[in-house]
């Protein structure tokens, strides 16, 4: 599966050019705390073409679960959210800018904080956000 949204430069820096002409780079899965080693293959344009287990990784030694090597399907999924959406009164969703989304969030959260305090608010993060050590928590 060819991934046009994830490129070598955007996601992992310049790929290592193997002598055979096939580009690949070592990285690791960020979905959970195991951080299994992965090898990323790129095509000539730098688009990621596959994720494979890295048998040379000193810890995972080629182990990955089904999620690690299937993440291109997530990245390329046609329903993947690429921008903020705000639910409208009729139940539909409207695309907004990040500034609009954060302002909307602020306008709804601040009155709750003011009237009920911080314990009135809860937040859920799944393991990909929690364990993405490259900045998953930076946007909170
Ligand atoms: S491949 Fe599976 S076990 Fe390994 S880090 Fe990714 S999600 Fe976790």
Boltz pocket constraint, residues with backbone or C-beta under 6 A from the ligand:
constraints:
  - pocket:
      binder: B
      contacts: [[A, 29], [A, 30], [A, 31], [A, 32], [A, 33], [A, 34], [A, 35], [A, 36], [A, 63], [A, 64], [A, 65], [A, 66], [A, 67], [A, 68], [A, 69]]
      max_distance: 6.0
